[in-house]
Amino acid sequence: MSVHEILNEPHLMAAQIDLQRRFDFHVTLGDDFRQYSAIIAKGRAQQPVGLPFDPGHSPIEAGQGFWLVGHTPDGVLAHTQAMRVIDNGASSLGEYMLGNFRRYPPAGVALDLARSRFRAGPGPRQITGKICYHGEFWLDRTRAQLHGTGLSGALARFAFMVALSRLSPDCVFGFMPNAVACKGFAARQGYMHAEPGAVRWQRQGDADGVIEGFLVYMRREDLTYYLSIPAQDLAA
């Protein structure tokens, strides 16, 4: 099946149903971020909504973003992720993030933003056009039955399908802590590019407390190539 064939709402609905069938996991897709905030407040109170997706901090217009949430059969929130278009104008991703990376901090961590920094690698300096930020990826670690099943990769793949269909970006990017990226999580999500040393978040009041992170990204041609690979081949 070609990528062109999957970029339609009926196929997205079928993929959504398939996730529920294969993993016994109910996935909900939406674009009202006030609703998303309410879901997070009720089901993931220990980790607030990240600033890029907080409608009270950074409103997202219709057609400029979406969110996914996943619930277990007993109705417990166990997964979140979201994407939004960023306003980079004519700037490359690297140029934009040099001046704006502080708008995309990890949620629920007290940071010293003045002492944090971003480093633009060669890839982001060349990426222009319509760019989407991918964040909020969370899968409940206390639910052992959700891990080691391929669910995280399937959920990320579904989000990439939605992004191409509804947002049509030239690039999707996100930040990933070293501790996660170095365990192969970028590859499990499907990201084809991961640049180390991109971001350093300085923890507040802790001279040695830093969170080092990769910048992960997929250009449009990467996304279409990745989605052209049959899901069963990736699972294998």
Backbone as CSV, one residue per row, in Angstrom:
resi,resn,N_x,N_y,N_z,CA_x,CA_y,CA_z,C_x,C_y,C_z
1,MET,0.847,-1.201,0.000,0.000,0.000,0.000,0.875,1.241,0.000
2,SER,0.583,2.207,-0.893,1.386,3.418,-0.987,1.016,4.389,0.120
3,VAL,1.935,5.357,0.374,1.654,6.375,1.371,0.448,7.208,0.951
4,HIS,0.321,7.461,-0.346,-0.824,8.240,-0.825,-2.143,7.588,-0.409
5,GLU,-2.165,6.282,-0.406,-3.401,5.560,-0.085,-3.763,5.637,1.392
6,ILE,-2.767,5.858,2.270,-3.090,5.878,3.699,-3.401,7.276,4.211
7,LEU,-3.191,8.302,3.369,-3.410,9.662,3.834,-4.868,10.070,3.637
8,ASN,-5.767,9.355,4.297,-7.183,9.691,4.250,-7.821,9.269,5.566
9,GLU,-8.921,9.903,5.895,-9.564,9.676,7.191,-10.057,8.244,7.384
10,PRO,-10.652,7.595,6.365,-11.067,6.205,6.579,-9.906,5.288,6.957
11,HIS,-8.750,5.496,6.328,-7.606,4.642,6.663,-7.095,4.947,8.058
12,LEU,-7.111,6.228,8.459,-6.707,6.573,9.816,-7.631,5.911,10.839
13,MET,-8.911,5.913,10.547,-9.866,5.266,11.453,-9.599,3.767,11.537
14,ALA,-9.281,3.167,10.391,-8.983,1.738,10.378,-7.726,1.445,11.195
15,ALA,-6.710,2.309,11.078,-5.477,2.125,11.841,-5.742,2.285,13.334
16,GLN,-6.617,3.209,13.679,-6.989,3.427,15.072,-7.672,2.181,15.646
17,ILE,-8.568,1.612,14.884,-9.264,0.389,15.310,-8.282,-0.776,15.414
18,ASP,-7.318,-0.834,14.490,-6.335,-1.916,14.503,-5.471,-1.859,15.760
19,LEU,-5.117,-0.643,16.208,-4.354,-0.502,17.446,-5.127,-1.108,18.623
20,GLN,-6.423,-0.814,18.663,-7.237,-1.359,19.746,-7.316,-2.888,19.665
21,ARG,-7.441,-3.410,18.453,-7.572,-4.865,18.280,-6.277,-5.586,18.648
22,ARG,-5.152,-5.070,18.177,-3.866,-5.761,18.381,-3.355,-5.658,19.812
23,PHE,-3.592,-4.503,20.457,-2.992,-4.273,21.766,-4.006,-4.166,22.896
24,ASP,-5.292,-4.304,22.575,-6.344,-4.147,23.586,-6.177,-2.794,24.274
25,PHE,-6.065,-1.763,23.459,-5.715,-0.426,23.931,-6.548,0.572,23.144
26,HIS,-7.337,1.379,23.839,-8.252,2.302,23.177,-7.571,3.649,22.941
27,VAL,-7.462,4.062,21.677,-6.793,5.302,21.295,-7.824,6.337,20.860
28,THR,-7.695,7.550,21.408,-8.565,8.663,21.059,-7.728,9.764,20.421
29,LEU,-8.236,10.326,19.345,-7.553,11.375,18.598,-8.393,12.646,18.670
30,GLY,-7.748,13.787,18.937,-8.492,15.042,19.013,-7.641,16.240,18.661
31,ASP,-8.288,17.420,18.558,-7.550,18.648,18.262,-7.948,19.822,19.148
32,ASP,-8.826,19.574,20.115,-9.200,20.604,21.086,-8.280,20.445,22.298
33,PHE,-7.330,21.358,22.436,-6.333,21.203,23.489,-6.851,21.588,24.872
34,ARG,-7.994,22.225,24.940,-8.627,22.415,26.253,-9.141,21.061,26.759
35,GLN,-9.694,20.280,25.855,-10.125,18.927,26.214,-8.923,18.083,26.620
36,TYR,-7.838,18.206,25.866,-6.618,17.461,26.189,-6.115,17.818,27.594
37,SER,-6.096,19.102,27.925,-5.654,19.537,29.257,-6.512,18.938,30.355
38,ALA,-7.812,18.850,30.098,-8.718,18.267,31.088,-8.435,16.779,31.269
39,ILE,-8.152,16.077,30.177,-7.822,14.649,30.258,-6.545,14.448,31.058
40,ILE,-5.540,15.293,30.820,-4.267,15.190,31.539,-4.456,15.489,33.024
41,ALA,-5.205,16.530,33.331,-5.428,16.898,34.732,-6.081,15.770,35.512
42,LYS,-6.946,15.021,34.845,-7.647,13.923,35.509,-6.817,12.653,35.556
43,GLY,-6.087,12.334,34.469,-5.438,11.032,34.379,-3.934,11.008,34.522
44,ARG,-3.281,12.201,34.443,-1.819,12.238,34.546,-1.413,13.463,35.357
45,ALA,-1.989,13.572,36.532,-1.787,14.766,37.355,-0.335,14.940,37.780
46,GLN,0.416,13.832,37.844,1.808,13.922,38.288,2.704,14.588,37.255
47,GLN,2.235,14.719,36.021,3.017,15.359,34.958,2.107,16.299,34.196
48,PRO,2.239,17.601,34.409,1.332,18.548,33.749,1.560,18.610,32.241
49,VAL,0.617,19.216,31.549,0.752,19.421,30.108,1.977,20.291,29.842
50,GLY,2.796,19.901,28.859,3.960,20.692,28.495,3.559,22.047,27.924
51,LEU,4.405,23.051,28.099,4.083,24.409,27.672,3.684,24.503,26.194
52,PRO,4.326,23.777,25.262,3.940,23.925,23.854,2.506,23.506,23.557
53,PHE,1.909,22.710,24.463,0.562,22.199,24.221,-0.442,22.694,25.259
54,ASP,-0.031,23.630,26.085,-0.908,24.212,27.100,-1.697,25.352,26.458
55,PRO,-3.015,25.186,26.274,-3.784,26.225,25.575,-3.798,27.562,26.291
56,GLY,-3.529,27.540,27.594,-3.465,28.795,28.332,-2.152,29.529,28.139
57,HIS,-1.145,28.824,27.667,0.182,29.411,27.469,0.497,29.633,26.002
58,SER,0.106,28.680,25.169,0.452,28.729,23.746,-0.713,28.173,22.932
59,PRO,-1.741,28.992,22.665,-2.931,28.513,21.960,-2.587,27.894,20.604
60,ILE,-3.334,26.862,20.233,-3.145,26.174,18.953,-4.427,26.305,18.142
61,GLU,-4.327,26.939,16.995,-5.494,27.148,16.154,-5.946,25.834,15.518
62,ALA,-7.202,25.803,15.123,-7.747,24.613,14.456,-6.932,24.294,13.209
63,GLY,-6.628,23.014,13.044,-5.859,22.576,11.890,-4.366,22.732,12.045
64,GLN,-3.925,23.153,13.241,-2.507,23.376,13.472,-1.896,22.408,14.489
65,GLY,-2.668,21.407,14.908,-2.144,20.445,15.860,-3.164,19.367,16.178
66,PHE,-2.697,18.332,16.875,-3.586,17.259,17.318,-2.942,16.549,18.493
67,TRP,-3.746,15.774,19.202,-3.255,14.973,20.324,-3.817,13.561,20.230
68,LEU,-3.087,12.639,20.875,-3.518,11.249,21.004,-3.470,10.877,22.472
69,VAL,-4.468,10.157,22.938,-4.420,9.576,24.275,-4.820,8.115,24.174
70,GLY,-4.277,7.303,25.065,-4.599,5.887,25.076,-5.052,5.445,26.453
71,HIS,-6.100,4.656,26.503,-6.623,4.136,27.771,-6.602,2.603,27.766
72,THR,-6.368,2.046,28.918,-6.423,0.600,29.096,-7.890,0.155,29.098
73,PRO,-8.147,-1.156,28.993,-9.541,-1.619,28.981,-10.342,-1.203,30.207
74,ASP,-9.643,-0.953,31.336,-10.360,-0.520,32.537,-10.494,1.001,32.622
75,GLY,-10.169,1.707,31.522,-10.417,3.138,31.457,-9.341,4.026,32.045
76,VAL,-8.156,3.479,32.307,-7.067,4.267,32.904,-6.202,4.872,31.813
77,LEU,-5.920,6.165,31.926,-5.040,6.836,30.967,-3.640,6.255,31.081
78,ALA,-3.073,5.808,29.956,-1.755,5.184,29.981,-0.834,5.683,28.876
79,HIS,-1.343,6.563,28.007,-0.488,7.070,26.933,-0.941,8.458,26.496
80,THR,0.040,9.306,26.157,-0.235,10.605,25.548,0.848,10.912,24.523
81,GLN,0.505,11.702,23.530,1.465,12.348,22.636,0.712,13.414,21.867
82,ALA,1.451,14.384,21.345,0.809,15.490,20.631,1.776,16.087,19.620
83,MET,1.222,16.749,18.616,2.010,17.482,17.625,1.358,18.827,17.359
84,ARG,2.202,19.797,16.991,1.701,21.104,16.607,2.637,21.746,15.595
85,VAL,2.085,22.594,14.754,2.882,23.372,13.817,3.531,24.522,14.580
86,ILE,4.818,24.780,14.317,5.495,25.898,14.955,5.555,27.078,13.982
87,ASP,5.698,28.264,14.545,5.742,29.484,13.730,7.197,29.879,13.498
88,ASN,7.872,29.156,12.596,9.283,29.431,12.330,9.501,30.415,11.197
89,GLY,8.430,30.849,10.533,8.557,31.806,9.446,9.469,31.276,8.350
90,ALA,10.433,32.107,7.935,11.383,31.695,6.905,12.652,31.111,7.499
91,SER,12.712,31.022,8.823,13.917,30.519,9.492,14.025,29.007,9.359
92,SER,15.261,28.514,9.345,15.468,27.071,9.402,15.120,26.590,10.804
93,LEU,14.954,25.284,10.950,14.682,24.725,12.270,15.802,25.081,13.243
94,GLY,17.059,24.980,12.794,18.187,25.309,13.662,18.177,26.757,14.089
95,GLU,17.935,27.662,13.159,17.906,29.093,13.481,16.770,29.407,14.443
96,TYR,15.612,28.839,14.175,14.455,29.087,15.032,14.701,28.608,16.455
97,MET,15.243,27.392,16.594,15.410,26.836,17.930,16.504,27.536,18.717
98,LEU,17.496,28.103,18.061,18.523,28.853,18.779,17.899,29.975,19.611
99,GLY,16.866,30.602,19.074,16.226,31.687,19.802,14.976,31.296,20.557
100,ASN,14.453,30.089,20.304,13.148,29.732,20.866,13.096,28.405,21.604
101,PHE,14.240,27.726,21.798,14.189,26.392,22.401,13.588,26.419,23.799
102,ARG,13.680,27.537,24.488,13.136,27.617,25.857,11.618,27.505,25.888
103,ARG,10.989,27.596,24.738,9.540,27.406,24.667,9.150,25.924,24.685
104,TYR,10.153,25.035,24.647,9.896,23.600,24.523,10.599,22.806,25.628
105,PRO,10.412,23.204,26.899,11.099,22.504,27.992,10.414,21.197,28.354
106,PRO,11.133,20.281,28.996,10.475,19.076,29.515,9.469,19.464,30.592
107,ALA,8.349,18.788,30.618,7.279,19.131,31.564,7.597,18.628,32.962
108,GLY,7.146,19.381,33.957,7.240,18.947,35.338,8.624,18.997,35.953
109,VAL,9.558,19.745,35.338,10.920,19.856,35.853,11.229,21.328,36.091
110,ALA,11.730,21.670,37.297,12.116,23.052,37.595,13.455,23.333,36.928
111,LEU,13.482,24.287,35.999,14.667,24.532,35.195,15.190,25.952,35.369
112,ASP,16.475,26.112,35.192,17.108,27.420,35.104,17.292,27.687,33.613
113,LEU,16.326,28.342,33.018,16.335,28.516,31.570,17.469,29.421,31.103
114,ALA,17.887,30.351,31.949,18.972,31.252,31.563,20.276,30.486,31.364
115,ARG,20.469,29.398,32.107,21.710,28.622,31.999,21.555,27.395,31.100
116,SER,20.391,27.229,30.507,20.180,26.148,29.549,20.664,26.611,28.176
117,ARG,20.887,25.651,27.255,21.379,26.051,25.932,20.948,25.064,24.863
118,PHE,20.982,25.566,23.627,20.675,24.750,22.453,21.828,24.855,21.468
119,ARG,22.145,23.727,20.824,23.180,23.701,19.794,22.554,23.197,18.498
120,ALA,22.646,23.973,17.423,22.049,23.596,16.140,23.026,22.762,15.334
121,GLY,22.678,21.523,15.064,23.504,20.639,14.261,23.312,20.895,12.773
122,PRO,24.014,20.156,11.937,23.963,20.407,10.491,22.610,20.151,9.858
123,GLY,21.883,19.126,10.318,20.582,18.836,9.734,19.572,19.946,9.956
124,PRO,19.301,20.330,11.218,18.316,21.370,11.489,18.626,22.713,10.827
125,ARG,19.892,22.998,10.573,20.241,24.258,9.905,19.772,24.290,8.449
126,GLN,19.474,23.127,7.894,19.074,23.053,6.492,17.583,22.812,6.310
127,ILE,16.857,22.622,7.410,15.428,22.292,7.315,14.595,23.564,7.384
128,THR,13.788,23.788,6.359,12.890,24.943,6.321,11.490,24.461,5.949
129,GLY,10.577,25.411,5.847,9.213,25.066,5.469,8.314,24.882,6.672
130,LYS,7.276,24.088,6.512,6.290,23.845,7.572,6.823,22.765,8.508
131,ILE,7.016,23.130,9.768,7.664,22.244,10.739,6.716,21.965,11.904
132,CYS,6.664,20.688,12.323,5.825,20.280,13.449,6.687,19.809,14.618
133,TYR,6.280,20.229,15.796,6.914,19.756,17.030,6.137,18.564,17.568
134,HIS,6.850,17.499,17.922,6.267,16.263,18.440,6.695,16.112,19.900
135,GLY,5.751,16.091,20.797,6.089,15.981,22.220,5.008,15.256,22.990
136,GLU,5.115,15.352,24.331,4.133,14.742,25.228,4.122,13.218,25.172
137,PHE,5.148,12.588,24.572,5.094,11.127,24.450,5.321,10.497,25.819
138,TRP,4.312,9.802,26.283,4.337,9.167,27.610,3.574,7.855,27.540
139,LEU,4.186,6.797,28.087,3.542,5.493,28.202,3.761,5.032,29.638
140,ASP,2.699,4.772,30.339,2.743,4.467,31.765,3.694,3.302,32.062
141,ARG,4.780,3.598,32.781,5.782,2.574,33.101,5.270,1.544,34.106
142,THR,4.238,1.897,34.841,3.737,0.967,35.852,2.876,-0.141,35.226
143,ARG,2.551,0.004,33.955,1.733,-0.995,33.259,2.658,-1.925,32.471
144,ALA,3.144,-2.957,33.130,4.126,-3.851,32.509,3.609,-4.481,31.228
145,GLN,2.301,-4.709,31.153,1.727,-5.380,29.983,1.807,-4.518,28.722
146,LEU,2.119,-3.222,28.870,2.194,-2.337,27.720,3.599,-2.258,27.129
147,HIS,4.575,-2.799,27.833,5.960,-2.668,27.411,6.462,-3.964,26.785
148,GLY,7.375,-3.796,25.830,7.934,-4.960,25.150,6.988,-5.585,24.155
149,THR,5.940,-4.864,23.776,4.941,-5.399,22.850,5.011,-4.749,21.477
150,GLY,5.796,-3.672,21.342,5.805,-2.908,20.108,4.773,-1.800,20.086
151,LEU,4.055,-1.611,21.202,2.992,-0.616,21.255,3.527,0.799,21.062
152,SER,4.644,1.145,21.695,5.154,2.516,21.589,5.484,2.869,20.143
153,GLY,6.084,1.939,19.417,6.384,2.180,18.014,5.131,2.309,17.168
154,ALA,4.132,1.476,17.451,2.871,1.532,16.708,2.149,2.855,16.952
155,LEU,2.217,3.351,18.183,1.565,4.621,18.512,2.262,5.788,17.819
156,ALA,3.598,5.772,17.799,4.337,6.830,17.116,4.051,6.798,15.620
157,ARG,4.018,5.592,15.045,3.732,5.457,13.612,2.351,6.019,13.292
158,PHE,1.384,5.744,14.135,0.041,6.264,13.917,0.052,7.797,13.946
159,ALA,0.814,8.372,14.885,0.904,9.831,14.968,1.539,10.421,13.712
160,PHE,2.546,9.749,13.150,3.162,10.230,11.912,2.151,10.185,10.753
161,MET,1.325,9.142,10.732,0.277,9.050,9.714,-0.685,10.228,9.828
162,VAL,-1.105,10.529,11.047,-2.035,11.636,11.271,-1.380,12.951,10.870
163,ALA,-0.100,13.117,11.213,0.606,14.357,10.890,0.635,14.589,9.384
164,LEU,1.003,13.571,8.618,1.062,13.729,7.167,-0.324,14.013,6.582
165,SER,-1.327,13.342,7.123,-2.675,13.494,6.598,-3.286,14.850,6.935
166,ARG,-3.134,15.297,8.171,-3.849,16.487,8.632,-3.010,17.766,8.635
167,LEU,-1.688,17.645,8.816,-0.841,18.832,8.931,0.098,19.022,7.746
168,SER,0.420,17.949,7.045,1.270,17.974,5.855,2.577,18.743,6.097
169,PRO,3.388,18.316,7.076,4.609,19.057,7.396,5.767,18.719,6.455
170,ASP,6.729,19.632,6.387,7.997,19.356,5.711,8.974,18.663,6.653
171,CYS,8.705,18.756,7.955,9.566,18.116,8.958,8.803,17.969,10.264
172,VAL,9.068,16.870,10.961,8.590,16.651,12.327,9.819,16.488,13.208
173,PHE,9.847,17.158,14.371,11.000,17.046,15.251,10.564,16.982,16.703
174,GLY,11.501,16.573,17.556,11.260,16.568,18.987,12.576,16.494,19.724
175,PHE,12.505,16.622,21.034,13.678,16.453,21.897,13.547,15.133,22.639
176,MET,14.683,14.491,22.900,14.676,13.204,23.590,15.873,13.142,24.537
177,PRO,15.645,12.953,25.847,16.764,12.877,26.793,17.747,11.777,26.413
178,ASN,19.024,12.017,26.712,20.054,11.018,26.413,19.710,9.650,26.982
179,ALA,19.215,9.645,28.218,18.935,8.387,28.899,17.908,7.549,28.138
180,VAL,17.050,8.209,27.382,16.021,7.514,26.599,16.529,7.218,25.189
181,ALA,17.118,8.226,24.560,17.583,8.066,23.178,18.653,6.991,23.058
182,CYS,19.552,6.921,24.030,20.660,5.967,23.950,20.212,4.526,24.185
183,LYS,18.978,4.341,24.602,18.424,2.997,24.740,17.659,2.565,23.487
184,GLY,17.735,3.384,22.443,17.113,3.016,21.187,15.692,3.488,20.991
185,PHE,15.209,4.392,21.855,13.811,4.786,21.757,13.527,5.581,20.488
186,ALA,14.510,6.376,20.029,14.313,7.129,18.783,14.065,6.166,17.627
187,ALA,14.840,5.083,17.589,14.665,4.089,16.528,13.328,3.381,16.666
188,ARG,12.904,3.071,17.893,11.623,2.386,18.078,10.461,3.266,17.640
189,GLN,10.618,4.574,17.810,9.564,5.480,17.359,9.576,5.648,15.845
190,GLY,10.698,5.337,15.215,10.787,5.457,13.769,11.616,6.620,13.281
191,TYR,12.154,7.423,14.203,12.951,8.583,13.788,14.203,8.129,13.057
192,MET,14.458,8.757,11.901,15.590,8.378,11.066,16.798,9.277,11.281
193,HIS,16.641,10.348,12.068,17.750,11.252,12.359,17.724,11.609,13.847
194,ALA,18.869,11.505,14.490,18.979,11.845,15.908,20.329,12.513,16.127
195,GLU,20.324,13.805,16.468,21.559,14.564,16.637,21.860,14.742,18.124
196,PRO,23.004,14.219,18.586,23.355,14.325,20.011,23.834,15.725,20.366
197,GLY,23.820,16.018,21.657,24.343,17.293,22.145,23.528,18.495,21.745
198,ALA,22.275,18.290,21.372,21.469,19.397,20.861,20.997,20.340,21.959
199,VAL,20.589,19.780,23.087,19.994,20.622,24.126,20.528,20.221,25.498
200,ARG,20.689,21.210,26.336,21.074,20.977,27.737,20.151,21.807,28.609
201,TRP,19.345,21.106,29.408,18.456,21.775,30.351,19.118,21.791,31.720
202,GLN,19.340,22.953,32.267,19.952,23.101,33.587,18.863,23.080,34.647
203,ARG,18.976,22.139,35.556,17.998,22.081,36.646,18.172,23.282,37.578
204,GLN,17.079,23.752,38.102,17.091,24.915,38.970,17.759,24.606,40.306
205,GLY,18.696,25.451,40.721,19.330,25.324,42.022,20.254,24.146,42.177
206,ASP,20.674,23.528,41.085,21.551,22.358,41.148,22.685,22.568,40.157
207,ALA,23.877,22.861,40.685,25.010,23.214,39.829,25.351,22.119,38.828
208,ASP,25.193,20.854,39.225,25.554,19.737,38.348,24.343,19.022,37.756
209,GLY,23.164,19.523,38.029,21.959,18.825,37.570,21.530,19.280,36.188
210,VAL,21.876,18.517,35.184,21.503,18.871,33.818,20.797,17.690,33.150
211,ILE,19.966,18.006,32.175,19.326,17.005,31.325,19.841,17.241,29.913
212,GLU,20.674,16.337,29.440,21.205,16.439,28.081,20.258,15.719,27.134
213,GLY,20.111,16.262,25.920,19.164,15.641,25.015,19.556,15.701,23.555
214,PHE,18.989,14.759,22.808,19.104,14.713,21.355,17.987,15.553,20.734
215,LEU,18.204,16.026,19.523,17.127,16.509,18.683,16.873,15.419,17.646
216,VAL,15.662,14.901,17.614,15.295,13.860,16.648,14.380,14.484,15.610
217,TYR,14.497,14.039,14.351,13.666,14.643,13.326,13.498,13.712,12.133
218,MET,12.445,13.993,11.382,12.146,13.295,10.126,11.699,14.347,9.122
219,ARG,12.384,14.400,7.986,11.902,15.224,6.888,10.697,14.543,6.245
220,ARG,10.006,15.283,5.396,8.809,14.717,4.763,9.143,13.439,3.993
221,GLU,10.286,13.443,3.281,10.649,12.253,2.517,10.970,11.078,3.437
222,ASP,11.484,11.361,4.639,11.719,10.302,5.620,10.387,9.711,6.091
223,LEU,9.439,10.604,6.374,8.134,10.152,6.840,7.450,9.267,5.805
224,THR,7.467,9.708,4.554,6.793,8.924,3.522,7.499,7.585,3.315
225,TYR,8.835,7.587,3.389,9.561,6.320,3.258,9.223,5.388,4.422
226,TYR,9.268,5.917,5.632,8.995,5.100,6.815,7.589,4.502,6.769
227,LEU,6.622,5.312,6.354,5.244,4.822,6.328,4.989,3.888,5.153
228,SER,5.904,3.875,4.180,5.760,2.923,3.069,6.204,1.519,3.462
229,ILE,6.950,1.394,4.584,7.385,0.089,5.067,6.209,-0.592,5.753
230,PRO,5.855,-1.803,5.374,4.733,-2.480,6.046,4.971,-2.600,7.546
231,ALA,3.931,-2.341,8.312,4.051,-2.370,9.776,4.548,-3.717,10.274
232,GLN,4.158,-4.799,9.609,4.593,-6.130,10.058,6.102,-6.314,9.881
233,ASP,6.708,-5.634,8.901,8.155,-5.716,8.725,8.881,-5.021,9.860
234,LEU,8.330,-3.894,10.315,8.942,-3.182,11.431,8.791,-3.980,12.725
235,ALA,7.660,-4.606,12.914,7.439,-5.421,14.108,8.389,-6.597,14.139
236,ALA,8.639,-7.199,12.983,9.547,-8.336,12.913,10.963,-7.942,13.261
